[in-house]
Amino acid sequence: LKVHSKLILIKRKSGDSTKSIAHIGTGNFHEKTAKIYTDFSLLTANPSLTKEVEKVFKIFKNNIDRSLFRELIVSPFNTRRKLVNLIENEIKLSKNDEDASICIKLNNLVDSKLIKKLYEASNAGVNIKCIIRGMCALVPGIKGQSENIEVKSIVGRFLEHTRVFIFENAGDEKYFISSADWMTRNIERRIEVATPIYDEDIQKDIKHIFNLQWNDNVKSRIIDEQQKNKYAKSDKKDCNSQLEIYAYFKQKLNNK
């Protein structure tokens, strides 16, 4: 299997104890693409996550040993099942008149089974926002199929490369970043890792970034049924999300 996950596991010994630190990200460790790709990385010492990252590395040593993953979403073992369960939870909440929505940012969305599940969610009243930079086999805005789904694509100075999933979960939002696009090969034939994001400050950053990108009216195109894919224009102040995100983090750095 091709290893497409972006992982680092660091073990630090202090006396008789050992502390693990893990990196789980969406992008490659490459000095050139690091300058032109947009990606997310989580550096964490959360034992529930670091222990499972170590399980992934054990698969590389002995691929007969299939571990159980309760926190991480790992292809090809549990990705499809966990994503379907997360979508089905939003469907259930919507049918019970509770807050239900899904925000997805990917490079490519082409897996037919997950697309059908998103159509099912749309028909159940779940509002779905997708930012898909490249290939998108989902067709939004079709009555009785995808009328609650909107899709946008952003192509700018930097290559949009982050994979993010946000499930509203009746107000108790669930956040994930992932190395995997929603493609059959990434779900069934590669080693991929998605991690939940528990830190509230990081969640706020991710949500703010997604909202900036969703409101982009300079580099964003609206993907439609006719494949006209016109630029998203509005009477509001110009919002180039890539520039706005850069300014946002620069301001945060200056405030420290």
C-alpha positions in Angstrom: 0.0 0.0 0.0 1.2 3.5 -0.7 1.8 5.4 2.5 0.2 8.9 2.1 -0.1 9.8 5.8 1.9 12.7 7.1 3.2 11.5 10.5 6.1 12.0 12.9 6.4 10.3 16.3 8.9 11.7 18.8 9.8 9.9 22.0 11.5 11.9 24.8 12.9 10.1 27.8 13.1 11.9 31.1 14.4 9.7 33.9 12.3 6.6 34.0 9.4 8.1 32.0 8.9 8.5 28.3 6.8 11.1 26.7 5.5 10.9 23.1 4.8 13.8 20.8 3.1 13.3 17.5 2.7 15.3 14.3 -0.3 14.6 12.2 -0.8 16.7 9.1 -2.3 17.2 5.7 0.8 18.0 3.7 4.1 16.5 2.7 7.4 17.2 4.4 8.9 18.9 1.4 10.9 22.1 1.5 9.6 23.4 -1.9 5.9 22.6 -1.6 6.0 24.0 2.0 6.4 27.4 0.4 3.5 27.2 -2.1 1.0 24.7 -0.6 -1.5 25.4 2.2 -1.7 22.7 4.8 -2.6 22.0 8.4 -0.4 20.3 11.0 -1.2 19.2 14.5 1.6 18.8 17.0 0.2 17.0 20.1 1.2 15.2 23.2 -2.3 13.9 23.8 -1.7 10.3 24.8 -4.9 9.0 23.2 -3.6 10.3 19.9 0.2 9.6 20.2 -0.5 6.0 21.2 -2.5 5.5 18.0 0.1 7.2 15.8 2.5 4.6 17.2 0.1 1.9 16.2 0.3 3.2 12.6 4.1 2.9 12.7 3.8 -0.6 13.9 1.8 -1.5 10.8 4.8 -0.4 8.7 6.9 -2.9 10.6 4.4 -5.7 10.6 1.5 -5.2 8.2 -0.2 -8.4 9.4 -0.9 -6.6 12.7 -4.1 -4.6 12.2 -4.7 -2.4 15.2 -7.9 -0.9 16.5 -8.2 2.9 16.2 -10.7 4.7 18.4 -9.5 8.2 17.9 -7.7 8.3 14.5 -9.4 7.7 11.2 -7.0 5.4 9.3 -7.2 4.1 5.8 -7.8 1.4 4.6 -9.1 0.2 8.0 -11.9 2.4 9.3 -12.1 5.6 7.1 -15.2 4.7 5.1 -17.1 3.4 8.2 -16.2 6.4 10.3 -17.1 9.0 7.7 -20.4 7.3 6.9 -21.2 7.2 10.7 -20.4 10.9 11.0 -22.6 11.7 8.0 -25.4 9.5 9.3 -25.3 11.2 12.7 -26.0 14.5 10.9 -28.9 12.9 9.0 -30.3 11.7 12.3 -30.0 15.0 14.0 -31.6 16.9 11.1 -34.6 14.5 11.1 -35.0 15.3 14.8 -34.9 19.0 14.0 -31.5 19.5 15.7 -28.7 21.6 14.3 -27.0 19.6 11.5 -24.5 20.7 8.9 -21.3 19.5 7.3 -18.3 21.6 6.0 -15.8 19.8 3.9 -12.5 21.0 2.3 -10.7 18.6 0.0 -8.5 18.5 -3.1 -10.8 15.9 -4.7 -14.3 14.5 -4.1 -15.0 11.5 -6.4 -15.8 8.5 -4.2 -19.3 7.5 -5.4 -20.4 5.9 -2.1 -19.6 8.9 0.0 -21.2 11.2 -2.6 -24.4 9.2 -2.4 -24.3 9.5 1.4 -23.9 13.3 1.0 -26.9 13.3 -1.3 -28.9 11.4 1.3 -27.9 13.9 3.9 -29.0 16.8 1.6 -32.4 15.2 1.2 -32.6 14.9 5.0 -32.2 18.6 5.3 -28.5 18.7 6.2 -26.8 21.9 4.9 -23.5 21.0 3.3 -20.7 23.3 2.2 -17.8 21.9 0.1 -14.6 23.6 -1.0 -13.2 21.3 -3.6 -10.1 22.6 -5.3 -9.8 19.9 -8.0 -12.0 17.0 -9.2 -15.6 17.0 -7.9 -18.0 14.3 -9.1 -20.8 15.6 -6.8 -23.3 17.8 -8.6 -24.8 20.5 -6.3 -28.1 22.2 -6.5 -30.2 19.5 -8.1 -33.8 19.4 -6.7 -34.5 16.2 -4.8 -30.9 15.2 -4.8 -28.4 17.9 -3.7 -30.4 21.1 -3.3 -28.9 21.6 0.2 -25.3 21.3 -1.1 -23.1 24.1 -2.2 -19.6 23.6 -3.8 -16.9 26.2 -4.4 -13.3 25.9 -5.7 -10.4 28.2 -4.8 -7.4 28.5 -7.1 -4.9 31.2 -6.1 -1.3 32.0 -5.5 -0.9 29.1 -3.2 -2.1 25.5 -3.9 -5.0 24.7 -1.6 -4.0 21.4 -0.1 -5.7 21.1 3.3 -8.3 18.4 4.0 -10.8 19.4 6.7 -14.1 18.0 7.9 -16.4 19.8 10.3 -19.6 18.1 11.6 -22.0 20.4 13.5 -23.3 17.6 15.7 -26.1 19.5 17.3 -23.8 22.4 18.4 -21.0 20.2 19.7 -18.9 20.4 16.6 -16.5 17.7 15.6 -13.3 18.8 13.7 -10.9 16.7 11.7 -7.9 17.2 9.5 -6.7 14.5 7.2 -4.1 13.4 4.6 -6.9 11.8 2.5 -9.1 13.1 -0.2 -12.5 11.4 -0.6 -11.3 9.2 -3.4 -11.7 5.4 -3.5 -7.9 4.9 -3.7 -7.3 7.1 -0.6 -10.0 5.3 1.4 -9.4 1.7 0.4 -5.9 1.4 -1.1 -3.6 3.7 0.8 -2.4 4.4 4.4 -4.0 7.7 5.3 -4.6 9.3 8.7 -7.1 11.8 9.9 -7.1 13.1 13.4 -9.8 14.8 15.5 -9.0 18.3 16.7 -10.0 18.8 20.4 -8.3 22.1 21.3 -10.9 24.8 21.2 -8.5 27.5 20.0 -7.4 25.4 17.1 -11.0 24.7 16.3 -11.7 28.4 16.2 -8.8 28.9 13.8 -10.0 26.2 11.5 -13.6 27.5 11.5 -12.4 31.1 10.9 -10.2 29.9 8.0 -13.0 27.9 6.4 -15.4 30.9 6.7 -12.8 33.2 5.1 -12.5 30.7 2.2 -16.2 30.3 1.9 -16.7 34.1 1.7 -13.9 34.5 -0.9 -15.1 36.7 -3.7 -11.9 37.1 -5.6 -10.4 33.6 -6.3 -13.4 31.4 -5.6 -15.6 29.9 -8.2 -19.1 28.5 -7.7 -19.4 24.9 -9.0 -22.9 24.5 -10.5 -25.0 21.9 -12.3 -24.2 23.4 -15.7 -20.5 23.5 -15.0 -20.3 27.2 -15.7 -18.2 27.6 -12.6 -18.3 31.4 -12.5 -16.3 33.5 -10.1 -18.1 34.2 -6.8 -18.8 37.9 -7.0 -20.6 40.1 -4.4 -21.1 43.7 -3.6 -19.2 43.2 -0.3 -15.6 44.2 0.2 -13.1 42.1 -1.8 -12.1 39.0 0.2 -9.1 37.1 -1.2 -9.0 34.3 1.4 -5.4 33.4 0.9 -4.3 37.0 1.6 -6.8 37.3 4.5 -5.5 34.1 6.1 -1.9 35.3 5.8 -2.9 38.6 7.5 -4.8 36.8 10.2 -1.9 34.6 11.3 0.6 37.5 10.9 -1.6 39.6 13.3 -1.8 36.7 15.8 2.0 36.4 15.7 2.5 40.1 16.2 0.1 40.1 19.2 2.2 37.5 21.1 
